[in-house]
Amino acid sequence: MKKKSLPLSDVYRLLEPGPVVLLSTHYKGVEDVMTMSWHTMLDFEPPLIGCVVSNRDYSFNLLKGSKQCVINIPTVELSKMIVGCGNTSGKEVDKFKKFKITRSAASKVKAPLIDDCFANLECQVVDMKMANKYNFFVLKVVKAWIDARSAQSKNPATLHHRGKGIFMVAGESIKLPSKMK
Amino acid sequence: MKKKSLPLSDVYRLLEPGPVVLLSTHYKGVEDVMTMSWHTMLDFEPPLIGCVVSNRDYSFNLLKGSKQCVINIPTVELSKMIVGCGNTSGKEVDKFKKFKITRSAASKVKAPLIDDCFANLECQVVDMKMANKYNFFVLKVVKAWIDARSAQSKNPATLHHRGKGIFMVAGESIKLPSKMK
């Protein structure tokens, strides 16, 4: 999938709807990817994101050590990858190999971009004050990429976790007379 | 709409998909309601939620002063209420009156339950350490309510904000072999 640069001011439009994402990390030669659903925007521009990565997750130490990651946004076509990465631990398997996940080098961080995801957000960890108490990390997006076939990514069929194996697939989009940014 | 008690262990299943919500507050006789989309789960049980309420919002001081609120979850049928509450400020209008929002008394907080929302989460503010820097509040859900017609609320047509007046309406639910809670 060919990607193009996405203006940082548009990043919130990808995460605010609440999709399940894949968080990729790289630390001292080790890479991991985990399924993540607990995240929120904290600011528009530069885009700040808050997310929960549990200290029981293998990615926790990679994120804490490298202070970098990529948030990759998948659609329903990647269900197997999403579920597979959520059901396994990087402690035991190389998920990239097991789930045949192809990756590319990012431009500003060492964590990899997952090719098949329609959007990739390169992030720096900018605040870990809530990491011990809440497993909560504050990330700043430093570079964003999106599927170059823009029509394809305008109304992406993202997955939204309802718990216990139930996922809502993003439905139709409607235009409302909202003045919200 | 008749409501029944929802176990606190099920609360994350309502918010994790990322719906637009209505935050209601009450402080010293003043009530307000605002549209909110920047929130995340922080823990399962007791359910902890992190959310952004801007210091430019009228609700900010009500939330900070009372340390209480209700998160009300609307569906697409309430679009007018959602957009109306997002486009106006409690500084200028009584939104309950303007948008004919009927409310009921909550059981554990002073902020009101919005009747027409299919779920209501009574919350206490438990951490404001990130309120100054990120407008970020940590809430603990102390009581949860859901539409008593449970089938109705199993696959709710929530709205998910894509920015600039575009809202995704929750689509179909699918079951995947996920071991995620």
Interface residues (C-beta under 8 A of the other chain):
Chain A: D10 Y12 R13 E16 P17 G18 P19 T35 S37 W38 H39 T40 M41 L42 D43 L48 G50 C51 V52 V76 S79 I82 V83 G86 N87 K129 M130 Y134 N135 F136 V138 N155 A157 H160 H161 R162 G163 K164 G165 I166 F167 M168 V169 A170 G171 E172 S173 I174 K175 L176 P177 S178 K179 M180 K181
Chain B: D10 Y12 R13 E16 P17 G18 P19 T35 S37 W38 H39 T40 M41 L42 D43 L48 G50 C51 V52 V76 S79 I82 V83 G86 N87 K129 M130 Y134 N135 F136 V138 N155 A157 H160 H161 R162 G163 K164 G165 I166 F167 M168 V169 A170 G171 E172 S173 I174 K175 L176 P177 S178 K179 M180 K181
